[in-house]
Amino acid sequence: MKFMIMLQGTQTDYDAMEGSASKEAPVWRQDELQAMFRFMQKLNEDLAASGEFLEGQGLTAPSQARLVTADDNGRPVVSHDGYGEGREVLAGYWLLECESIERATEIAARVHQCPVPEGTSSHPVIVRPVQEEPPVA
């Protein structure tokens, strides 16, 4: 079965990684960033070795996103500031082939153990099965 593991984060988390502290996110030192990157690289290597890794990526900061909605006439409206600093958004994901949701949940628990600076807010890691066939009506 395929599963998507989704890592949540906020703009303030990205800001902290780039040197701007807040109440929810202290500044990351270079060694803390390197520890996080090593952790994620090892996780990806382990998942590739087990044959479970299909794809995975980290995403850029929410401040680089575009939010597309529609006006009252249905025309697209593009916003460059659609995410508030504290709003949780998708920070990264893994697409995995696992034998069960229990195994995918074990992997998500490992993701949640990623080292972060003391005082950093904790965000959820979400596990969702991928619907591989259309639902039967």
LOPA-604357 format. One record per atom (N, C-alpha, C): atom name; residue number from 1; x, y, z; residue in one letter. Coordinates in steps of 0.001 Angstrom, whole numbers, plus 500000, padded with zeros to 6 digits. Layout:
[pt CA,NUM,[X,Y,Z],A]
...
END
This chain:
[pt N,1,[500836,498818,500000],M]
[pt CA,1,[500000,500000,500000],M]
[pt C,1,[500882,501246,500000],M]
[pt N,2,[500377,502279,499375],K]
[pt CA,2,[501113,503541,499364],K]
[pt C,2,[500568,504454,500460],K]
[pt N,3,[501506,505180,501062],F]
[pt CA,3,[501166,506133,502120],F]
[pt C,3,[501943,507419,501892],F]
[pt N,4,[501324,508521,502269],M]
[pt CA,4,[502028,509796,502276],M]
[pt C,4,[502228,510195,503727],M]
[pt N,5,[503474,510475,504064],I]
[pt CA,5,[503844,511004,505374],I]
[pt C,5,[504081,512495,505163],I]
[pt N,6,[503363,513319,505900],M]
[pt CA,6,[503447,514768,505714],M]
[pt C,6,[503953,515435,506987],M]
[pt N,7,[504981,516231,506836],L]
[pt CA,7,[505586,516966,507936],L]
[pt C,7,[505062,518388,507913],L]
[pt N,8,[504530,518847,509036],Q]
[pt CA,8,[503977,520189,509144],Q]
[pt C,8,[505039,521168,509649],Q]
[pt N,9,[504847,522441,509372],G]
[pt CA,9,[505730,523499,509845],G]
[pt C,9,[505049,524843,509672],G]
[pt N,10,[505738,525908,510066],T]
[pt CA,10,[505201,527258,509925],T]
[pt C,10,[506268,528173,509332],T]
[pt N,11,[505840,529338,508907],Q]
[pt CA,11,[506792,530324,508401],Q]
[pt C,11,[507812,530676,509477],Q]
[pt N,12,[507379,530745,510745],T]
[pt CA,12,[508318,531078,511817],T]
[pt C,12,[509399,530013,511962],T]
[pt N,13,[509087,528756,511655],D]
[pt CA,13,[510115,527700,511677],D]
[pt C,13,[511175,527967,510610],D]
[pt N,14,[510731,528304,509420],Y]
[pt CA,14,[511676,528616,508336],Y]
[pt C,14,[512505,529851,508693],Y]
[pt N,15,[511842,530870,509271],D]
[pt CA,15,[512559,532082,509673],D]
[pt C,15,[513640,531761,510699],D]
[pt N,16,[513315,530876,511651],A]
[pt CA,16,[514280,530499,512689],A]
[pt C,16,[515490,529789,512084],A]
[pt N,17,[515243,528976,511067],M]
[pt CA,17,[516347,528286,510401],M]
[pt C,17,[517249,529274,509663],M]
[pt N,18,[516687,530442,509319],E]
[pt CA,18,[517453,531469,508605],E]
[pt C,18,[517960,532571,509530],E]
[pt N,19,[517776,532396,510877],G]
[pt CA,19,[518380,533334,511815],G]
[pt C,19,[517459,534300,512515],G]
[pt N,20,[516139,534199,512317],S]
[pt CA,20,[515188,535101,512988],S]
[pt C,20,[514407,534340,514047],S]
[pt N,21,[514647,534653,515301],A]
[pt CA,21,[513995,533961,516409],A]
[pt C,21,[512598,534515,516652],A]
[pt N,22,[511765,533694,517282],S]
[pt CA,22,[510444,534102,517757],S]
[pt C,22,[510167,533327,519038],S]
[pt N,23,[509041,533609,519665],K]
[pt CA,23,[508660,532908,520888],K]
[pt C,23,[508503,531403,520650],K]
[pt N,24,[507992,531036,519471],E]
[pt CA,24,[507742,529630,519144],E]
[pt C,24,[508936,528925,518505],E]
[pt N,25,[509906,529702,518040],A]
[pt CA,25,[510993,529099,517266],A]
[pt C,25,[512314,529832,517504],A]
[pt N,26,[513175,529281,518376],P]
[pt CA,26,[514494,529892,518570],P]
[pt C,26,[515361,529721,517324],P]
[pt N,27,[516345,530579,517173],V]
[pt CA,27,[517258,530503,516027],V]
[pt C,27,[517990,529164,516031],V]
[pt N,28,[518090,528575,514855],W]
[pt CA,28,[518843,527336,514687],W]
[pt C,28,[520318,527674,514500],W]
[pt N,29,[521183,527000,515259],R]
[pt CA,29,[522624,527108,515019],R]
[pt C,29,[522971,526214,513826],R]
[pt N,30,[524128,526454,513242],Q]
[pt CA,30,[524565,525679,512083],Q]
[pt C,30,[524651,524187,512405],Q]
[pt N,31,[525154,523830,513578],D]
[pt CA,31,[525263,522415,513939],D]
[pt C,31,[523886,521774,514093],D]
[pt N,32,[522881,522550,514532],E]
[pt CA,32,[521520,522016,514666],E]
[pt C,32,[520897,521776,513293],E]
[pt N,33,[521132,522689,512371],L]
[pt CA,33,[520663,522477,510997],L]
[pt C,33,[521310,521235,510387],L]
[pt N,34,[522616,521110,510582],Q]
[pt CA,34,[523334,519953,510033],Q]
[pt C,34,[522814,518648,510638],Q]
[pt N,35,[522505,518651,511946],A]
[pt CA,35,[521965,517449,512596],A]
[pt C,35,[520618,517072,511985],A]
[pt N,36,[519778,518065,511719],M]
[pt CA,36,[518476,517805,511105],M]
[pt C,36,[518663,517234,509700],M]
[pt N,37,[519550,517830,508913],F]
[pt CA,37,[519778,517331,507557],F]
[pt C,37,[520365,515924,507566],F]
[pt N,38,[521279,515625,508488],R]
[pt CA,38,[521845,514270,508600],R]
[pt C,38,[520756,513271,508969],R]
[pt N,39,[519890,513654,509912],F]
[pt CA,39,[518792,512784,510338],F]
[pt C,39,[517904,512436,509145],F]
[pt N,40,[517503,513459,508377],M]
[pt CA,40,[516614,513239,507241],M]
[pt C,40,[517302,512416,506148],M]
[pt N,41,[518579,512669,505912],Q]
[pt CA,41,[519309,511897,504914],Q]
[pt C,41,[519387,510430,505319],Q]
[pt N,42,[519673,510160,506587],K]
[pt CA,42,[519741,508772,507079],K]
[pt C,42,[518382,508096,506965],K]
[pt N,43,[517328,508809,507331],L]
[pt CA,43,[515980,508268,507207],L]
[pt C,43,[515703,507888,505752],L]
[pt N,44,[515983,508782,504826],N]
[pt CA,44,[515750,508505,503409],N]
[pt C,44,[516582,507318,502921],N]
[pt N,45,[517834,507238,503361],E]
[pt CA,45,[518692,506105,502978],E]
[pt C,45,[518124,504796,503503],E]
[pt N,46,[517673,504791,504757],D]
[pt CA,46,[517095,503582,505353],D]
[pt C,46,[515819,503159,504618],D]
[pt N,47,[514977,504141,504274],L]
[pt CA,47,[513739,503824,503556],L]
[pt C,47,[514032,503323,502144],L]
[pt N,48,[515042,503867,501505],A]
[pt CA,48,[515438,503385,500175],A]
[pt C,48,[515969,501960,500273],A]
[pt N,49,[516778,501688,501293],A]
[pt CA,49,[517356,500352,501465],A]
[pt C,49,[516267,499309,501738],A]
[pt N,50,[515206,499707,502438],S]
[pt CA,50,[514119,498772,502742],S]
[pt C,50,[513160,498617,501565],S]
[pt N,51,[513309,499446,500529],G]
[pt CA,51,[512428,499390,499374],G]
[pt C,51,[511123,500144,499566],G]
[pt N,52,[511001,500881,500664],E]
[pt CA,52,[509751,501587,500955],E]
[pt C,52,[509711,503006,500367],E]
[pt N,53,[510855,503591,500113],F]
[pt CA,53,[510928,504977,499641],F]
[pt C,53,[510558,505062,498166],F]
[pt N,54,[509550,505875,497853],L]
[pt CA,54,[509187,506149,496467],L]
[pt C,54,[509601,507561,496078],L]
[pt N,55,[509338,508511,496970],E]
[pt CA,55,[509673,509912,496723],E]
[pt C,55,[509586,510665,498038],E]
[pt N,56,[510330,511734,498128],G]
[pt CA,56,[510246,512601,499298],G]
[pt C,56,[510948,513912,499018],G]
[pt N,57,[510401,514985,499555],Q]
[pt CA,57,[510979,516307,499344],Q]
[pt C,57,[510663,517205,500527],Q]
[pt N,58,[511568,518127,500784],G]
[pt CA,58,[511277,519244,501660],G]
[pt C,58,[510752,520375,500795],G]
[pt N,59,[509895,521204,501345],L]
[pt CA,59,[509311,522305,500588],L]
[pt C,59,[509870,523637,501057],L]
[pt N,60,[509836,524622,500177],T]
[pt CA,60,[510323,525954,500518],T]
[pt C,60,[509374,526615,501512],T]
[pt N,61,[509812,527739,502038],A]
[pt CA,61,[509045,528476,503046],A]
[pt C,61,[507682,528903,502506],A]
[pt N,62,[506677,528947,503384],P]
[pt CA,62,[505353,529404,502966],P]
[pt C,62,[505371,530797,502341],P]
[pt N,63,[506329,531628,502733],S]
[pt CA,63,[506407,532978,502162],S]
[pt C,63,[506692,532951,500666],S]
[pt N,64,[507160,531813,500157],Q]
[pt CA,64,[507431,531679,498727],Q]
[pt C,64,[506252,531071,497974],Q]
[pt N,65,[505195,530735,498702],A]
[pt CA,65,[504026,530097,498092],A]
[pt C,65,[503101,531130,497449],A]
[pt N,66,[502233,530652,496625],R]
[pt CA,66,[501168,531456,496042],R]
[pt C,66,[499850,530778,496366],R]
[pt N,67,[498880,531561,496744],L]
[pt CA,67,[497550,531064,497067],L]
[pt C,67,[496611,531505,495956],L]
[pt N,68,[495967,530544,495304],V]
[pt CA,68,[495059,530846,494206],V]
[pt C,68,[493637,530570,494670],V]
[pt N,69,[492806,531601,494612],T]
[pt CA,69,[491391,531494,494950],T]
[pt C,69,[490609,532069,493767],T]
[pt N,70,[489341,532379,493979],A]
[pt CA,70,[488531,532973,492912],A]
[pt C,70,[487772,534170,493462],A]
[pt N,71,[487542,535142,492591],D]
[pt CA,71,[486729,536286,492995],D]
[pt C,71,[485252,535933,492841],D]
[pt N,72,[484371,536894,493059],D]
[pt CA,72,[482927,536640,492996],D]
[pt C,72,[482455,536202,491613],D]
[pt N,73,[483238,536487,490582],N]
[pt CA,73,[482877,536092,489214],N]
[pt C,73,[483575,534807,488778],N]
[pt N,74,[484286,534164,489708],G]
[pt CA,74,[484961,532909,489393],G]
[pt C,74,[486322,533058,488752],G]
[pt N,75,[486802,534305,488610],R]
[pt CA,75,[488130,534523,488021],R]
[pt C,75,[489200,534251,489063],R]
[pt N,76,[490333,533669,488642],P]
[pt CA,76,[491417,533381,489586],P]
[pt C,76,[491976,534657,490222],P]
[pt N,77,[492263,534557,491512],V]
[pt CA,77,[492920,535623,492266],V]
[pt C,77,[494154,534999,492905],V]
[pt N,78,[495321,535576,492626],V]
[pt CA,78,[496569,535044,493158],V]
[pt C,78,[497044,535955,494275],V]
[pt N,79,[497325,535351,495425],S]
[pt CA,79,[497821,536094,496577],S]
[pt C,79,[499246,535649,496870],S]
[pt N,80,[500112,536611,497181],H]
[pt CA,80,[501507,536311,497504],H]
[pt C,80,[501720,536162,499005],H]
[pt N,81,[500712,536459,499795],D]
[pt CA,81,[500876,536388,501254],D]
[pt C,81,[499714,535627,501881],D]
[pt N,82,[499461,534436,501373],G]
[pt CA,82,[498316,533656,501823],G]
[pt C,82,[498504,532906,503120],G]
[pt N,83,[499704,532944,503706],Y]
[pt CA,83,[499962,532173,504904],Y]
[pt C,83,[500460,533078,506017],Y]
[pt N,84,[499750,533072,507142],G]
[pt CA,84,[500215,533804,508307],G]
[pt C,84,[501406,533108,508930],G]
[pt N,85,[502164,533816,509729],E]
[pt CA,85,[503383,533235,510308],E]
[pt C,85,[503121,532012,511166],E]
[pt N,86,[502011,531965,511878],G]
[pt CA,86,[501759,530854,512784],G]
[pt C,86,[500972,529715,512187],G]
[pt N,87,[500502,529855,510964],R]
[pt CA,87,[499666,528830,510346],R]
[pt C,87,[500512,527632,509922],R]
[pt N,88,[500068,526433,510317],E]
[pt CA,88,[500787,525228,509921],E]
[pt C,88,[500519,524910,508463],E]
[pt N,89,[501580,524540,507776],V]
[pt CA,89,[501507,524180,506363],V]
[pt C,89,[502378,522946,506126],V]
[pt N,90,[502263,522388,504959],L]
[pt CA,90,[503091,521250,504580],L]
[pt C,90,[504532,521718,504392],L]
[pt N,91,[505446,521132,505175],A]
[pt CA,91,[506867,521498,505097],A]
[pt C,91,[507671,520472,504299],A]
[pt N,92,[507176,519253,504225],G]
[pt CA,92,[507853,518200,503490],G]
[pt C,92,[507002,516946,503483],G]
[pt N,93,[507376,515999,502624],Y]
[pt CA,93,[506577,514785,502514],Y]
[pt C,93,[507437,513608,502050],Y]
[pt N,94,[506926,512421,502306],W]
[pt CA,94,[507473,511170,501790],W]
[pt C,94,[506320,510392,501183],W]
[pt N,95,[506514,509841,500018],L]
[pt CA,95,[505579,508888,499437],L]
[pt C,95,[506246,507528,499590],L]
[pt N,96,[505564,506638,500303],L]
[pt CA,96,[506154,505354,500672],L]
[pt C,96,[505277,504194,500234],L]
[pt N,97,[505903,503057,500020],E]
[pt CA,97,[505207,501795,499797],E]
[pt C,97,[505472,500953,501035],E]
[pt N,98,[504442,500779,501866],C]
[pt CA,98,[504587,500050,503135],C]
[pt C,98,[503594,498897,503195],C]
[pt N,99,[503910,497923,504011],E]
[pt CA,99,[503033,496762,504133],E]
[pt C,99,[501741,497073,504872],E]
[pt N,100,[501741,498126,505716],S]
[pt CA,100,[500548,498433,506511],S]
[pt C,100,[500597,499864,507017],S]
[pt N,101,[499454,500348,507490],I]
[pt CA,101,[499417,501677,508087],I]
[pt C,101,[500214,501698,509385],I]
[pt N,102,[500308,500558,510047],E]
[pt CA,102,[501120,500491,511261],E]
[pt C,102,[502588,500764,510954],E]
[pt N,103,[503085,500179,509859],R]
[pt CA,103,[504471,500431,509465],R]
[pt C,103,[504661,501895,509072],R]
[pt N,104,[503729,502459,508315],A]
[pt CA,104,[503819,503868,507933],A]
[pt C,104,[503801,504758,509181],A]
[pt N,105,[503019,504369,510173],T]
[pt CA,105,[502950,505134,511421],T]
[pt C,105,[504266,505038,512192],T]
[pt N,106,[504918,503881,512165],E]
[pt CA,106,[506252,503739,512783],E]
[pt C,106,[507242,504717,512139],E]
[pt N,107,[507172,504824,510831],I]
[pt CA,107,[508070,505738,510117],I]
[pt C,107,[507754,507178,510495],I]
[pt N,108,[506478,507519,510579],A]
[pt CA,108,[506081,508874,510984],A]
[pt C,108,[506580,509185,512393],A]
[pt N,109,[506529,508206,513281],A]
[pt CA,109,[507041,508403,514641],A]
[pt C,109,[508547,508677,514604],A]
[pt N,110,[509242,508007,513712],R]
[pt CA,110,[510680,508269,513546],R]
[pt C,110,[510910,509681,513022],R]
[pt N,111,[510116,510108,512043],V]
[pt CA,111,[510219,511474,511526],V]
[pt C,111,[510058,512473,512671],V]
[pt N,112,[509112,512210,513550],H]
[pt CA,112,[508832,513127,514663],H]
[pt C,112,[510003,513218,515643],H]
[pt N,113,[510922,512278,515589],Q]
[pt CA,113,[512088,512288,516468],Q]
[pt C,113,[513241,513122,515910],Q]
[pt N,114,[513033,513767,514796],C]
[pt CA,114,[514079,514595,514183],C]
[pt C,114,[514579,515627,515199],C]
[pt N,115,[515886,515782,515321],P]
[pt CA,115,[516412,516760,516285],P]
[pt C,115,[516093,518192,515874],P]
[pt N,116,[515658,518977,516861],V]
[pt CA,116,[515375,520409,516681],V]
[pt C,116,[515936,521142,517890],V]
[pt N,117,[516154,522452,517778],P]
[pt CA,117,[516652,523200,518930],P]
[pt C,117,[515666,523163,520103],P]
[pt N,118,[516208,523195,521300],E]
[pt CA,118,[515364,523246,522497],E]
[pt C,118,[514470,524477,522425],E]
[pt N,119,[513184,524294,522768],G]
[pt CA,119,[512235,525392,522740],G]
[pt C,119,[511484,525531,521434],G]
[pt N,120,[511806,524685,520450],T]
[pt CA,120,[511109,524726,519163],T]
[pt C,120,[509742,524064,519314],T]
[pt N,121,[508712,524697,518762],S]
[pt CA,121,[507366,524117,518802],S]
[pt C,121,[507328,522809,518027],S]
[pt N,122,[506556,521869,518534],S]
[pt CA,122,[506390,520575,517886],S]
[pt C,122,[505174,520621,516968],S]
[pt N,123,[505313,520072,515770],H]
[pt CA,123,[504218,520031,514803],H]
[pt C,123,[503888,518581,514483],H]
[pt N,124,[502657,518319,514078],P]
[pt CA,124,[502282,516939,513781],P]
[pt C,124,[502942,516404,512521],P]
[pt N,125,[503066,515095,512495],V]
[pt CA,125,[503451,514355,511298],V]
[pt C,125,[502215,513528,510945],V]
[pt N,126,[501741,513682,509732],I]
[pt CA,126,[500469,513087,509318],I]
[pt C,126,[500726,511894,508406],I]
[pt N,127,[499979,510810,508620],V]
[pt CA,127,[500044,509614,507786],V]
[pt C,127,[498699,509469,507080],V]
[pt N,128,[498745,509385,505752],R]
[pt CA,128,[497506,509181,505001],R]
[pt C,128,[497725,508135,503917],R]
[pt N,129,[496821,507161,503851],P]
[pt CA,129,[496890,506209,502738],P]
[pt C,129,[496602,506928,501425],P]
[pt N,130,[497263,506475,500364],V]
[pt CA,130,[497028,507006,499025],V]
[pt C,130,[495928,506161,498394],V]
[pt N,131,[494912,506808,497898],Q]
[pt CA,131,[493829,506104,497228],Q]
[pt C,131,[494300,505710,495852],Q]
[pt N,132,[494520,504443,495653],E]
[pt CA,132,[495107,503979,494398],E]
[pt C,132,[494076,503635,493343],E]
[pt N,133,[492831,503416,493744],E]
[pt CA,133,[491762,503143,492789],E]
[pt C,133,[490601,504063,493116],E]
[pt N,134,[489861,504478,492106],P]
[pt CA,134,[488719,505347,492391],P]
[pt C,134,[487706,504620,493271],P]
[pt N,135,[487036,505384,494144],P]
[pt CA,135,[486018,504727,494980],P]
[pt C,135,[484874,504187,494106],P]
[pt N,136,[484283,503106,494548],V]
[pt CA,136,[483168,502522,493836],V]
[pt C,136,[481902,503277,494231],V]
[pt N,137,[481157,503729,493240],A]
[pt CA,137,[479928,504496,493511],A]
[pt C,137,[478781,503594,493843],A]
END
